[in-house]
Amino acid sequence: MNASINSQVVMITGGSTGIGAAAALSFAKAGSQVLTTGRNEATLRESASRHENISYVVADVSRSADVARSIDEVKRRYGRLDVLVNNAGVWGIAPLAYVTSEHIREAFDINVVGAIETTRQALPLLRESKGVIVNVSSIAADHPMPNMSVYSASKAAILALTRAWARELAADGIRVNAVSPGPVETPIFSPEKLRMPAEQIAQMAEAIPQMIPMRRIGSVDEVAPVILFLASRASSFVTGAQYAVAGGMEA
């Protein structure tokens, strides 16, 4: 599989930590040139320092001007784009009664609008390369849980976009697929991200494995290879598909 992604140019949104950073490193090690984007320069720099093939742009996918700047940087550095990984996302837990308009806007602006705008602006380059789009959804789109309605809905939208784009862009030679991770150890489980006390997070972390047939949390290094597979020629007849990386939780 590595030979089939050698020398590709890859753009990964939300590439500073978690799944995005793991995918960036995997692509880089396989010989691809990788541009990551994110809002935190310190974590982007740290991620990029792990391999010479990784560069970064500080950008917020919810801002059209930032997206345009990222695409322009891809053009300037590499002159083409072979793979777009729409990974940027936020996650929040809130009962419906306590959901705020800010919570809703942030989830959809980043998780959904960001993916749409990034793909729209990258489309001319992807048409030229007959490239690949990999959207990172979540098993929560198929298994919505209490207190996660907004997040689950945003990730269900990613699946709808994936299936529609796969049909729409097939004539351009562009493949579009989705990866749906299950519970995975990432910084998104930190108290700062969840806005929950550490004790509650610990209780949740103990309960979650019981929902998974494999009875454990996954790792980002188990998700990244699936993203690479979908970007490679090994999946050349795969489009509009959803790959669950969820320890047996069915998509």
C-alpha positions in Angstrom: 0.0 0.0 0.0 2.8 2.4 0.8 4.1 2.4 -2.8 0.7 3.5 -4.0 0.7 6.6 -1.9 4.3 7.5 -2.5 4.8 11.1 -3.6 1.2 12.1 -3.2 0.4 15.5 -1.9 -2.0 15.3 1.0 -3.9 18.0 2.9 -5.2 17.1 6.4 -7.5 19.5 8.3 -7.2 19.2 12.1 -3.8 17.7 11.7 -2.2 18.9 14.9 -3.3 16.2 17.3 -5.2 12.9 17.5 -6.3 11.1 14.3 -5.1 14.0 12.1 -1.6 14.0 13.5 -1.4 10.2 13.3 -2.6 10.2 9.7 -0.1 13.0 8.8 2.8 11.0 10.2 1.7 7.8 8.4 1.4 9.5 5.1 4.8 11.2 5.5 6.5 8.0 6.4 5.0 6.5 3.2 6.6 9.2 1.1 3.7 11.7 0.7 4.1 15.4 1.1 1.6 16.5 3.8 0.2 19.9 4.7 -1.7 20.0 7.9 -4.0 22.8 9.2 -5.4 23.7 12.6 -6.0 26.5 15.0 -3.2 25.9 17.4 0.3 26.7 16.1 2.2 25.1 18.9 0.5 21.7 18.4 0.8 22.0 14.6 4.5 22.7 14.9 5.0 19.7 17.3 3.2 17.4 14.9 5.1 18.7 11.9 8.4 18.3 13.7 8.0 14.5 13.7 8.8 14.2 10.0 10.4 16.4 7.3 7.6 15.7 4.9 5.0 17.5 7.1 4.4 21.2 6.9 1.5 23.2 8.4 -0.7 26.3 8.1 -2.5 27.9 11.0 -6.1 28.1 9.8 -9.6 27.7 11.0 -11.8 25.7 8.6 -14.9 27.6 9.7 -13.4 30.7 8.1 -13.5 30.8 4.3 -10.5 33.1 4.1 -8.4 30.7 6.2 -9.4 27.8 3.9 -8.5 29.9 0.8 -5.1 30.6 2.4 -4.5 26.9 3.0 -5.4 25.9 -0.5 -3.1 28.7 -1.9 -0.3 27.3 0.2 -0.8 23.8 -1.2 -0.6 25.3 -4.7 2.5 27.4 -3.9 4.4 24.5 -2.3 3.4 21.6 -4.4 1.4 22.7 -7.4 -1.2 20.0 -6.9 -3.4 18.1 -4.4 -4.0 14.4 -4.5 -5.7 13.7 -1.2 -7.9 15.8 1.0 -8.6 14.5 4.5 -11.5 16.4 6.2 -10.6 15.6 9.8 -11.1 18.9 11.7 -13.8 18.6 14.3 -15.0 19.5 17.7 -16.9 17.4 20.2 -19.1 18.5 23.0 -21.4 16.8 25.5 -24.6 18.6 26.5 -28.2 17.6 27.4 -30.6 19.2 24.9 -32.0 21.5 27.7 -28.5 23.0 28.1 -27.4 23.2 24.5 -26.5 26.8 23.6 -26.6 28.5 20.2 -22.9 28.9 20.4 -22.5 25.1 20.9 -24.6 24.4 17.9 -22.8 26.9 15.7 -19.4 25.8 16.6 -20.2 22.1 16.0 -21.7 22.7 12.6 -19.4 25.5 11.5 -16.3 23.3 12.1 -17.6 19.8 11.6 -19.8 20.4 8.6 -19.4 23.8 7.0 -15.6 23.5 7.3 -15.6 20.2 5.4 -17.9 21.6 2.7 -15.9 24.8 2.3 -12.5 23.1 2.3 -13.7 20.5 -0.3 -15.4 23.2 -2.5 -12.2 25.3 -2.6 -10.0 22.2 -3.2 -12.1 20.9 -5.9 -10.2 22.4 -8.9 -7.0 20.8 -7.7 -8.7 17.4 -7.0 -10.3 17.4 -10.4 -6.9 17.9 -12.0 -5.3 15.0 -10.1 -8.5 12.8 -10.1 -7.9 12.8 -6.4 -9.4 11.3 -3.2 -11.4 12.8 -0.4 -11.5 11.0 3.0 -14.0 12.4 5.4 -13.7 11.6 9.1 -17.2 11.0 10.6 -17.9 9.1 13.8 -19.7 5.9 14.9 -21.9 8.4 16.8 -23.6 9.2 13.5 -25.0 5.7 13.5 -25.3 5.2 17.3 -26.4 8.6 18.6 -26.2 8.8 22.4 -28.0 10.9 24.9 -26.4 14.3 25.5 -24.5 14.0 22.2 -27.3 15.0 19.8 -25.6 18.0 18.2 -22.3 16.2 17.7 -24.0 13.1 16.3 -26.1 15.2 13.9 -23.0 17.0 12.6 -21.2 13.7 12.0 -24.4 12.2 10.3 -24.2 15.2 8.0 -20.6 14.2 7.0 -21.9 10.8 6.0 -24.6 12.4 3.8 -22.1 14.6 2.2 -19.8 11.6 1.6 -22.4 9.7 -0.2 -23.7 12.6 -2.3 -20.2 13.7 -3.3 -19.2 10.2 -4.2 -22.0 10.1 -6.8 -21.6 13.7 -7.9 -17.8 13.6 -8.4 -17.4 10.1 -9.8 -17.5 11.5 -13.3 -14.5 13.7 -12.4 -12.5 10.6 -11.3 -12.7 11.7 -7.7 -13.4 9.1 -5.0 -15.0 10.1 -1.7 -15.2 7.8 1.3 -15.7 8.2 5.1 -14.0 6.7 8.1 -16.1 6.4 11.2 -13.9 6.0 14.3 -15.4 4.6 17.5 -14.2 5.7 20.9 -10.5 6.5 20.4 -7.9 7.9 22.8 -7.3 11.4 21.7 -7.0 14.9 23.3 -10.7 15.4 22.7 -11.3 13.4 25.9 -9.5 16.0 28.0 -11.4 18.0 30.7 -10.8 21.2 28.7 -12.3 19.8 25.6 -15.3 18.2 27.3 -15.9 20.9 29.8 -16.5 18.1 32.4 -14.9 17.4 35.7 -12.0 14.9 35.5 -13.9 12.5 37.8 -16.8 12.3 35.3 -14.5 11.8 32.4 -12.8 8.9 34.3 -16.2 7.3 34.9 -17.1 7.7 31.3 -13.8 6.2 30.2 -14.5 3.2 32.4 -18.1 2.7 31.0 -17.3 3.2 27.3 -15.4 -0.1 26.8 -18.4 -2.0 27.9 -20.3 -0.7 24.9 -17.6 -2.0 22.5 -17.6 -5.7 21.4 -13.8 -5.7 21.6 -14.1 -4.2 25.2 -11.4 -1.6 24.7 -10.8 2.0 23.5 -9.1 2.3 20.1 -5.9 4.2 19.3 -5.3 6.8 16.6 -2.7 4.5 15.1 -5.5 2.0 14.4 -7.5 4.7 12.4 -4.7 6.2 10.4 -4.0 3.0 8.3 -7.7 2.9 7.2 -7.4 6.5 6.0 -4.2 5.6 4.1 -6.0 2.6 2.5 -8.8 4.8 1.3 -6.3 7.2 -0.2 -4.4 4.5 -2.0 -4.8 2.7 -5.3 -5.6 -0.4 -3.2 -9.1 1.1 -2.8 -9.4 2.3 -6.4 -12.9 0.8 -6.8 -14.2 2.1 -3.5 -16.3 5.2 -3.3 -19.3 6.3 -1.2 -18.3 3.8 1.4 -18.2 4.1 5.2 -15.5 2.3 7.1 -16.1 1.8 10.8 -13.0 1.6 12.9 -14.9 0.9 16.1 -14.0 -2.4 17.7 -17.1 -4.1 16.4 -19.6 -1.3 16.8 -21.5 -1.5 13.5 -21.9 1.4 11.2 
